[in-house]
Amino acid sequence: INLAQVHKPFKNPRFTPSAKKLKNLKQISLAERANAEALRWSIEAPPSVLPSKRYCDITGLVAPYVDPKSGLRYHNADIYRFIKLLPAHSVQSYLGLRNAAVNLK
């Protein structure tokens, strides 16, 4: 059997190879090195449109809740009970850690 004359259904008879110029390994490595240098020194991005994450002032976990009286962020009910037992100067120091210190009444 001559394989050149056998019909091959997987081959497209209208296929023409593209005239794309191929690069050798040296050209590819030079292009990657130049691209890496450009990325290393020009990291510019617009500000994020997502809201910033809020973390618990006590534990550092994600804080979905805020104490209305003190303004401290907390993670769950156990932390809220702990916040209720804190004296005012401790609340001020926690708020000061995230630069949100306010004078409580």
C-alpha positions, -999 to +999 in steps of 0.1 A: +000+000+000+013+034-010+004+058+019+008+089-003-021+078-025-044+066+003-073+091+011-068+106+046-102+119+059-085+139+087-065+161+064-080+193+049-073+195+012-076+233+012-050+237+039-021+262+032+006+267+057+009+302+070+036+326+060+045+332+097+082+338+103+096+313+128+120+325+155+150+306+167+158+299+203+182+329+207+155+353+194+129+339+218+152+341+248+162+377+240+125+387+237+116+370+270+145+387+288+135+421+274+099+415+284+110+404+319+131+436+324+101+457+313+078+439+338+103+442+366+106+480+365+072+491+353+046+476+376+018+501+373-018+492+379-050+513+385-065+512+419-088+483+427-125+487+422-132+461+449-139+472+484-110+467+508-112+437+531-120+444+568-102+424+594-111+418+631-092+441+654-087+414+679-080+382+659-070+394+625-097+372+608-122+386+583-146+408+602-182+410+589-194+429+620-187+463+636-195+471+672-216+503+670-205+516+704-167+512+701-163+510+663-142+478+667-145+452+640-151+417+651-153+382+637-180+364+657-201+365+689-173+353+711-151+382+701-181+406+706-185+394+742-147+400+747-150+436+732-179+443+756-156+435+786-127+457+774-120+490+792-121+522+772-083+526+771-079+491+756-105+499+729-086+531+721-053+512+717-070+487+694-084+515+673-051+532+673-034+501+658-055+506+626-052+544+627-089+548+635-086+562+671-115+583+681-125+596+715-153+575+729-179+590+752 
